[in-house]
Amino acid sequence: MAEERDAERGEISGGFSMDSTESRWVFQEDEDDSEIEEDDADSRHQYVLDSEDEENGEQRLIRTGPRIDSFDVEALEVPGAQRNDYEVDISVGRRIVLAFQTLGVVFGDVGTSPLYTFSVMFRKAPINENEDILGALSLVLYTLFLIPLVKYVLVVLWANDDGEGGTFALYSLICRHAKVSLLPNQLPSDARISSFRLKVPSPELERSLKIKERLETSLTLKKILLVLVLAGTSMVIANGVVTPAMSVLSSVGGLKVGVDAIEHDEVVMISVACLIVLFSVQKYGTSKVGLAVGPALFIWFCSLAGIGMYNLLKYDTTVLRAFNPIHIYYFFKRNSTKAWYSLGGCLLCATGSEAMFADLCYFSVRSVQLSFVFLVLPCLVLGYLGQAAYLMENHADAGRAFFSSVPSGVFWPVFFIANIAALIASRAMTTATFSCIKQSTALGCFPRLKIIHTSRKFMGQIYIPVINWFLLAVSLVFVYSISNIDEIGNAYGIAEIGVMMMTTILVTLVMLLIWQIHIIIVLSFVVVFLGLELTFFSSVLWSVGDGSWIILVFGIIMFLIMYIWNYGSKLKYETEVKQKLSMDLMRELGCNLGTIRAPGIGLLYNELVKGIPAILGHFLTTLPAIHSMIIFVCIKYVPVPVVPQSERFLFRRVCHKSYHIFRCIARYGYKDVRKENHQAFEQLLIESLEKFIRREAQERSLESDGDDDSDAEEENSVSRVLVAPNGSVYSLGVPLLADFQDTHNSMVDASTSDEVNLASSSPPVFDAEQSLERELSFIRKAKESGVVYLLGHGDIRARKDSWFIKKLVINYFYAFLRKNCRRGITTLSVPHSNLMQVGMTYMV
């Protein structure tokens, strides 16, 4: 649309800059060799870097500020960067407590992998001689070192989005740095949120800017990026299904070692009971459960290390030779195809690696790193060494390696703690699933669901009832339909390796675009880890026909749900933009809008960030009267974790002053808690509106003072000066306030204009103050008369001449999702007497 193109052009045109971190870098074609002239009145700094482009001729790399409009001006109110780093202000004692809690929340999954890794590997590649055990052990050890340690702990954890992890956190991080988001309601003023700011590219690293340019101009690349993110998220959800099934069945299966008479069906029934208990306690929250199960996981890891050392000293210390990777080569040389099949089992030792990243919102990076390096990894290595030492003399027990290697005197205590650890491991991916779904919901890629925040201190700790019971139901079906541990292990590998590959691709993009590290390091990261993961993926995919295909189908279904929701929401928004009311119609209606203006404030909720929504016309034709003050409220999620309360609302005047119509954009990050009382919300909104009106009057006064000292030509050409509420002075590259006659006929559409236009004919200061007080008094009286929430429910239907697939997707699938999702207004406890709803259907 022309309006959107103008907005994009405006972002790279003149503006202002509060500091160097707010600039933007753009390529600008230069037809001559003339230098850029700096205006002394403009505080912007421009840097020129010549580059060669065979197709486009000479280009210049220019750092410039974004365009000014009234939303940008409001965003100046809090110029200080208020980063929401989780690492800040955490004491040493608190860091130790967090590290202890990570055992119960983050590391349960990877910590229980010794229960089944060797069992699955040696079922696919049976032991012929001791050298096979050394080869399998070496493969497991180096998988542990490369994927969980090097890739996730040392690299991926640092790619967090202000303390938030997961595939959608990576996506939002990339979206903040380059305009690759397909969300249609982004504004230049979003970049003014203090937590939005990122380090700008250095002039020397032109590569990242070319990648940024390419991503921003290619719709295909944007869609591919979104598809990768949705595919990764669907695999995380699939992990939330298969992890409980695998962990619980493996631990309960130890009964076959301790009790000879027990049957497999009885093991399945006990596993089902454990799963029901597991998902039932999920609602009590991460902090409570984490503190409760942290000691249990600590005992589990200590047990792994103790049993490993015991078996190592008792049976065979020569397994330490497995640290030499040459044994991996010998393993593949002797077993060839069977060794390749066994890679699917080897991958299970790294399961839970993604949980370390996805669950990062619950803890700090340092606490996760400390726990893994100094406790989890050493205990896992000792556990695998001990199992291998036992198998060197007991080849027949390879099918149940862990429980067979436990000394008989401590079997039942270890069995008990192993089952507790398995239940905890199941929670690790469940909490990761909650986190990913909340992020995808906030970024418009998942239907809205009820989200319960389980901690008053940490807003990232959440519980989603519908998803919790949905995962339980699918897990039970999975256990009943596929009770074979090998098939479940293969399905586990498919889900895990799928999200690992997506993370590798997204982190590579972060390296190129944001971190801007040397290309050799980036290529090494991609070649090593993506090559390794593709090898694992080929192994598990080869066995997909044995029942593990169910998890692939489940992942595809989740992917389609997210993609259809994103597609339908985007189509609905674009249709609302096309059908918005014109300013000519508003002028014809007059300040009374062609009806009676009753005292009060009407908050009209819509999804438009620009223009007048078409749903207003329905209210005007349906209701006998409309409120004396109307505020278009747009609840918008921006790709940042948290928006400070002082930066929550942005206002803009719509139409002439006498219309008393405003636009309010309420901005929330994907970690923000939207659980407000409607009265507190109204009070904060009105206070912010009064602030906006006072600032507007102040800016008009400043401009009038400047006009007295300049002639008519200078008024239209020189930059203006803005004094922000904190006292700082900024230079504006375009006029902030344009003069015009104080009449209805001179009204300009403030919602689509590039400038803020206010009625001003240089009135005396006294008259300006009177006008300000009258408007503020009008707002207070309207507030006293009551606030009504006007909700416009817009639905979309495919046109009759649309393709069959489009009709199926829009009229049935998307309509079903929209009908059963949670309404945005439900987060506010608004009485039904204060609600007014009108429905509207758009043909797309």
N, C-alpha and C positions, 0 to 999 in steps of 0.2 A: 504494500500500500504506500501511497505517496507520503502519507503522514509518518509511517514508520521509517521510510527512507530518509525523510527530512531529519527525523530524530537521530538516525545513525550518522548522517552528515554532520549534525550539530555536535555530536560527541567529539569530533576531531577538529572542530573549528575553534574560534577564539573563546576564551574563558578566563578563569582565574586559577591560581594554585596556592594552596595554603603552605605546602612544603613540597619537596621534591618527590616524595613518595606518592603524591596524588596525580602526577602527570601521566599522560598516555603517550605511547610511541606509535607513530604512523609513518607509512611510506608516502611521500609526496613527489609526484613527477615534476621535474624542473626542466623547462624548455630552454632556459638560458643559464648563464653562469653568474647571475647577479646574486649577491649575498643577501641574507635575510636581515632586514632592518628591525632593530628592537625599539619599540616605543618607550620613551622614558616614563611615560605615565602608566605603563603597563608593567606589572611586577612579574609577568610570566618570563620564564627562561626557556630559550629554544636552543637545541643542540643539533648541529647538522653533521651528518656522516654520509659521505659519498659512497654510493654502491653502484655496481654495474649490473645491468639487466639487459640482455640482448634483445628481448622482445619489447620492453617498455622504455628503452632508452635510459637516460640518466635519472636516478631517483635520489631523493634526500630522505634521510631518517630524522624525523622531527619529533621532539618531545613537546607536547602542548597540553594545556588543560582542557577539561571538558566544557561543553556549552553551559551557559547560565540560563536557568529559568527559575520560577518561584520555588519549585521543589529543591533545586540546588541551593538557593539562598537559605532556605530553612535548614538544610543539612549542615550549614556552617555553625549552627548553634553550639555544637559540641565538637570543636576542632581537635581536641586531644584524642589520641588513639587509645582506646580502652580495650586492649587485647584481653581475651578471655582464657588466657593460658591456664591450663590445669596445673602446671608446674609451679606457678607463682604462689608465694605465701604458704607453702606446705612445710611444716617443721620436720626435723629428722625423725622424731617419734611417730608423727602421722604418716611419713613415708614408709616406715617399717610396718605399721599397721596395714597400710594399703598393699604393701608387698605380700603380707600374710593373707590378706583377703583374696588376692589374685589366685592363690592356690585353689580356693573353693569356687571361683567363678571362671577364670580364664584357662587354667591348665588342667582341668579335669579330663578333657578330651584327649590331649596328647599324653597325659599321664597314665591313662588306662590302655594305651596302645600295646604294651607288652603282653596284655591278656590274649591277644589274638594274632599279632603280626607273624611270628614264626609258624604258628599253626596253619595259617592260610598259605604262607609261602611254601612250606614243605608238603602240603597237599597237592600243590601245583607242580612242584619240582621235588620229588621224593629223594631222600638222602641215600646215596650210594656209597659214599666214603666220607671220612672226616673232613676232607678238603672242601666238600660241598657246604659243610657247616661254616667253615672259615669264610668261604665266598659269600654266603648269605649274610653272615654277620658283618662282613666288611661293607656289603651293599647297604645294610641297614644303618650302620654307623655314619657312613658318608652322606646318606640321605638325610639323616638327622642334622649333620653339621651344615649341609648346604641349604636345605629348605627352611626349617624352623629357625636355625641360628643365624646364618649369614643373610638369607633373603629377608626374613620377617623381622627378627630381633634387631639386626644391625642396619637394615635399609628401610623396609616398608613401614615400620612403626614411625619413622620420622616424616613420612608423607601424610601425616594426620592433618585433618582440617580443624585447627584450633582445638585439639584434644579429642576430636571425633574420628573414628576409624570406620572402615568398610568401603565397599565399592561406591556407594553413593556419596560418601565423604570425599573420595578421590574425584568424583565427577563434579561436585560443587566447588572443589578447589580449582579444577581446570576451568569451570565456568566463570569463576571470579577473575581469572587471569585473561581469558579470551572469551569473546562472545560466541560461544558454541552451544549455548543452551537453546533448546527448542521451545522453552516457555515463552509465550508471546507477550508477557506483561512486564518486561524489564524496563527500568528507567535509568537514565544517567545518574539520577540522584541516589540510586542504590549504592553507588560507589562511594558515597559520602558517609556511609555507616562506618563507624570507627573500626569495627571488627572485620570490615570488608577489605581494608587496605593490605596490599601485599608489596613486597620489594619489587621495584620496577627493574626491567632488564638493564644491564649495563651496556653502554654504547659499543663495547668491543664484541659482544656476543650477538651478532646479527642473525645467527642461525635460528635462535628462539623466536625472533620477530618474524622471520619468513614463515616458520611453522605456524605462528599465531595468525599471520595474514592468510595463509592457506586454509586453516581451519575455519576462520571467520567467513570466508568467501565461498566455501563449498558446502552446499546443503547436504550433499551425499556423505561427506565426512562427518557432519554433525549427526546424521541419522545412524551412521555406522557406530559412532561413539556411544550414542544412546542405546543402540542394540547391544553393544558389548556390556554396558552397565546393567541393563535389564537382565541379560543372560547370566551375569555374575550374581546378581541379587536372587534370581530364581534358583540358582545352585546353592546359595546360602540357605534359602528356605527348604530346599530338598535335603540339605545337611541336617536341618532341624528335625526332619522326619527319620532319617536313616541312622543318625548318631544314637538316639535312645535304643533303637532296635538292636544295633550291633553291640553296644556297650553292655546292656542288660543281659542279653542272651549269652554273651561270652562269659560274664561273671557268674551268672546262675548255672551255666553249663559246667562249672567246677564241681557241682554235686555229683556228676558222673564219675569223678575221680574219688571223691570221698565216700559215696554211697553207691555200691555196685548195682543195687536193685532198682534204682530210679530209672524211669523211662523218659524218652525225649518229649513226649506230650506233656508230662508233668513239669518238665523244665519250661516249656512254653507257657503253661498256665501260671507258674510262679512269676515268670518274666512279665506277663500281662498285669498281674497284681502290682508288681513293682512299678511299672510304667504309670498306672493309675495314681499311685501314691505320689510319684514324682511330679506329675503335672498338677496335682491337687495342691501341693505346697508352693507352687510357683508364684502365687498371688501374694505371698508374704514378703516379697522383695529381695533384691540382690544383697543389700547390706546385712539384713538379718540372717538370711540363709548363708551368705558368704562368711560371716563370723562364726556361724554354727558349724559349717562344714570345712572351714579352713583348717582347724586342728585335725580333722579326719584325713584330709589330703596330705597334711604334713606327716602324719603317721604312715600313710600309704607310701609316700616317697621314701621315707626312712626304711620301710619294710622292703621296698624294691632294692635299695642299696644294700641293706643287711643280707638279704637272701642271695643277692648277686655276689657279694664278697664271700659268703659262705660256700657257695657252689664253685666259685672260681678257685678257692684254696683247696677245696675237697677233691674236685674232679680233674681239672686240667687247666693249668695257667697258660698253656701254649696258645689259647684262643686270643691272647693279646697280640699275636702276629696279624690279626685281622685289621689292625690299624694300617697295615701296608696295603694300599689299594690294588696291588698286583693280583691279589686273590680274587678280586671282582672279574678280572680278565680270565683267570683260570676257571672260575665258576661258569662263565658264559661259553668258554671253549669246550668244556666237558658236557654241558647240558643244552647248549644252543637254544632251541625253541622252548623247552621247558623252563629254562632260566628266564626267557623273555616273558612267559606266562606269569612267572613268580613275581615280576615287577609290580603287578597289581596288589599282591600281598605286602611287598616291601613298602609301597606307598602308604600303607596303613600306619606306619611308624610316625609319619608326619601329619596325620590327621589332627585337627585341632590347631594347626598353625594359623589358619584364617581366623579362628576364634580369638587369638591373641590380638589381631588387628581390629576385628569387628567389635570386640568387647572393650576397646580402648576407652570408649566414652565413660566407662565405669571407673577407670583408674588412670594413673599417670604413666607416661612412657617409661620413666626411670624405674617405677615400681615393678612393671612387667619385665623390664630388662634384667633388673637385679635378681628377681625370683627365678627367671629362666636360667641365667648364666651360672649362678652360684648354688642352686638347689635342684631345679628340675632336670637340666641336662646331665649333670654328674650322676644323679640317681637313675635316670633312664639308661645311660651308658653302662653303669654297673649291672642294672637289671638284665640287659641284653647279653652282656658278657657272661653273667651267671647262667642264663638259660643255655647259651651255646656250650659252656663248659659241661653242663649236665648232659646235653645231647651227644657230646663226644663219646660218652659211654652208654647212652641209652637211645639208640636210633629209633626204637619202636614207639617211643613216647612223643614223637615229633608232632602228632596230631593234636595233642593237648599239652604243649611244651611248658606253659607257665605253671599250671597247678601240679603237674607231675614233678616239677623241679622244686616245689616247696617242701622243706623238711617235714616229715610226718608229725613231729611234735608241735609244730605251730600252724598246721594246715588250717584248722577251723578258725582261729583268730585271723589268719590272713584271708581266708575265704570271706569272712564277715566284713573285713575292712575293704576287700576288693569290691564287694557288692555296693557298699556305700560309695566308694570311689566311682563306680560305674554310673550310679544315679547322679552323682555330681557332674560327671562328664557329660551326661545327657543335658544337664542344665546349661552347659557352656554354649552349645550351639543354639539352644532355645533363647537364651538372652541375646545372643548375636542376631538371631532372627527378628526379635522384637526391635532391636536397634535399627536394623536395615529397613524394616517395614515403616518405621516412623520417619526415617529420612526420605524414603521414596514417596511417602504420603505428602510430606511437606513440599517436595519438589514436583508434585503433580503427576506422579507415576503409579499411584496405588489408591484405591478407593479409601475414603476417610473412615476410620474405625475408632471405637472408644479406647482411649489410652489412659491408663492409671499410673500416676507417678508414685512410686513406692518409697521415695526418700525425700525428706524435707531439705536435706543438705546438698544432695547431688541430683541435679535435674535430669541427668542422663539415665537414671535408673527407673525403668518403666516396666509395665506389665500390660499386655493386650489380651483381654479375655477371649475374644473370638478366635484369634490366632492360636492361643494356648490350647483350647479344646479341639480346634481343627487339626493341629499337629498331633495331639493325642489320638484322635480317631484314625488318622492316616497311619500313624505308627503301629496301632493295633492291627489294622488291616495288613500292613506290611509284615508283621511278625507272624500272623496266621497264614498268609499266602506264601511267604518265603521264610521258612524256619531253618533252612540250611545256612550255616555260618559262612560257607564259601561264597554263596550267591549274594548274601547280604554284604559281605566284604567287598565284592566286586562292585555292587551298587554304591557302597560307601566311597570307593575309589573314584567312581565316575563323578559323583557330586563334589568331592573334594578337589579333584584335579581341574574340574570345570571352573570353579571360582578362583583357583590358583592362577590359571592362565589369564583370566580376565584382569586379575590384580597385577600381574606382571606387565601386561600391555599398558594399563593405566598409569602405573608407576613409571614406566619408561617415558610416557608422555609428560609426566610431572618433571622428570629429570631434564628433559629437553626444554620444556616450556618455562618452568619456574625455577628449578635448582640451577639450571644452565651449567652443568658440569661438563667435563671434557668428553668429546664424542667417543673416544676409545673406551672410557669407563662405561658409557651408556651401551655401546655395542657389546662389550663384554658381559654386562648384566643380561641383555636380551639373549645373546647366543647361549650363554651357560644355562640360565634358568628356563627360558622358553623352550630351548632344545631339550632339556631334561624333562620338563613337564609334558612336552609332546610325545616323548618316548614312553613315559608312564601312561599317557592317555591312549596310545596305540595298543598297549597291553590290556587295559581294562575294557577298551571298546571291542576287542576281539572276542571277549567272553560275554558280550551284552545279551546274547540270545538265551542265556541260562536262567533268566528270570530277573536279572538286574535291569532289564529294559523298563520295568515299571517306574524306576526312579527317573529315567529319561523322560517318560511320558508325563510324570508329575511336574518335572522342571519345565517342560514345554507348556503345560497348562498354566503354570504360574507366570511364565513369560508372556503368554497371550493375554492374560488378565491385565498385566501391567501395561503392555503395549496398547491394547484396546482402550484402556482408561486414558492414557496419555493422548492417543489419537483423537478420541471423542472430545476430551476437554479442550484440546487445542482447536478443533473444528468449531466447537461451541463458542469459544472466545472470539475467533476470527469472524464468525457470523454476527455476533453482537457488535463488534467494531463496525462492520459494514452497515448495520441497520440502526446505528445510533442517530439520535435526533439532530437535525441541522440547527444552526444558530439563526437562520432566517425564520424558521418556525417559532423559535423562542421570542424573537423580536415581534413577530406578528401577535403572539399571545399576550405580550406585555408583562409587566412586573407581577400581575395577579395570576399569570399563567392560564388565563381564560376561565378561571373558576374562583371560588371564594378561598381566601387565605385565613385559616383559623389559627388562633394562638397555639404555639407549641413547636417542638422540634421533631422533624421526621428524619430518621436515619435510614436512608434507602441503601440497602446492601446490594452490591453488584460486583462484577469482576473486572470492569473496565478501569484502566488507569488514566484514560484520556477520553474526552467526549462525553456527551449526555446519553445515558443508556435508554434504549427503546422502551424499557419497562416503565419509565416515568410516564410515557404517553398512556399506558394502560391504567396507571393509577389515576391520571387526570380524567380519563373517560369513564372510569369505574366508580370513583369516589365523588360524593357531592362537594367535597371541599378538600383542600390540601393544606399542609402546615405552613405557618408563616415563615419558618426557616427550614430549609432542606439541606441535608448534608449527604452527599454520595459517599458511602463508606466502602472502601475496597480492602478486604483482608488479603494481604499478599505475603507469601513466604519468599524470602530472598535467600540466595545460596550462601548464607553465613550461619554459624551455629547459634549465636545469640545477638539480638538487637538490644542495646541499652534502652532502658525505659525512657530516658530523656530524648531519645532519637526515634521513638516508636511512631509518632504521628507526623505526617506531612500534610500541609493544607495548601489549597489554591482556590482563589475566588473564581466562580463560574458565573458568567453573565455580568450584568451591571450591578453596581452596589445595591440598588434598590430592590433587586430580586431576592437578596438574602439567600443565595445558593452557594454552597461551598463543596469542594471535593476534599475528602480525607482519605489518605492511604495509611492504613495501619499495618506496619511491617513487622513480621515475626521471622526469627531464624528457625531452622529445623530442630533445634534443641529447646526452643522457648516453650514455656508452659502456658498454654492458653486455657487457664482455668480461673477466670476472673468473675467477680460479682458484677452484675450489669450496672449497679449503681456506681461502683468504683470505676468501671470503664467509662461511663457517661461523665463522671466528674473529671477524670483525666483528659477526656476528649475535649470538654468545654474549656478547661484551663489551657490546653494547648491551642485551641481556637482563639481565645482571647490574647494569648501571647503572639500568635500570628498577626492578628489585627493591629496590635500595638506596634509590632515591628514594621508592619506595612506602612503605618502612619509615620513612623520614624524615618523610614527610607524615603517616603514622599517628601518629608520635611527637608531631609538632607539634599535631595535632588533639587528642590525649589531654591534652597540656598545657593547651590552651585549654579543654577540658571541665572541668578541675579548677576553673577560675575562673568558671564560668557555671552557671546552674541549667538545669533540663530544658527550659524554654520557650525560653531563649536559644539552646540547642543547635540547635533546629530553625528558628530565624528569622534570626539574625544572619549576616552574611557572614563567611567564613573568610579567613584570611591564608595565602598560599603563599610560601615562600621558594624561589626558583629556584636552580639550581646556581651561577649567577653572583653570588649574593648579593642580587639585587633582591627586593623585597617587593611582592607583588601581592594585591589584594583580589578575592575570588571572590564572585559574586552568588548562587551556590548552594553548598550543602555539598559539599566535595570527597570526603569519606570518611564514609560512614554506618556507625554502629555496628550490629553484629548479633552474635548468639550464635555461638560457635565450635562449631557442630555441622553435620553433613551436611544436616540437614533445613531449615536456614535459608539454604540456598544460593540466590543470586539470579543471574539471567542477566546477566553483566557485559557481554556482547556486544550486548545490546539495551537496556540500562538507560541512563538519563540521568546516572547517578552511578556512581562507582567504589565498590564495596562490598567491604570487607576485613574479615576476621575479627578482631575486637578487643574485648576485655573489660577494657580499661585494665590490661594486664599490667605488671608492673614493667619498668623499663628493661633490667635484666639479662636477663629472660626474652625480651624483644623482640630483644635482640642475639643471644641463643642461637638463637632461631627464624630470624633472618636468616642466621646462619652455617650453620645446618643446611640451609637451602634452597640457599644458594650452593654448599655442599659437594655437595649432591645433583646440582646442575647440572653441576659439574665431573666427577663420577663418571660421569654419563650421557654427557658429552662424550667421556670417555676410552673408554667402551664402544663408541663409534662413532656416526656420523650416517648415516641412511638417508633417501633422497629418495623420498617416497611420491607418485606421480603419478597423479592421477585424470583419465582422458581422458573427458570428458563430451561425447557427441554428441546431436544433436537430430533428431527425425523429426516430420513433420507428422502430426497425428491423421487417422484414416480419414475423419472427417466434415469435414475441412478443404476449402477451395476448391481447385480444380485448380491455379490459379496459385501458391497457397501451397505445395502439394505439390511443384510443379515447382521453385520457388525454393529451398525448404529441403532436400528430399530429393535433389536432383540438383546444382543450381548451387552452393549453399552447402556441401554435403557435398564436392563436388569441390574447391572452394577450400580447405576445411579439411584435406582429406586431403593436399593438395600443398603446404601452407604449412609454414613452419619452426616447429617446436615451441619454446615459450618457454624450456624447460630447456636447449636446445642451446647457449645462450650461456654456460653454465657447463660446464667440462670435468669432468663427473662420471663416474667409472668405472662401467661397467655393473654391477659387483658391488654398488654402492651405490644402485642404482635398483630400485624396485618399482612396478609399474603395475597399475592396475585400470580397466577400462572400464565406462562407464555410459551408457545411452541415455535421453533425456528425450523424452516425447511432448508436443508443443506445438500 
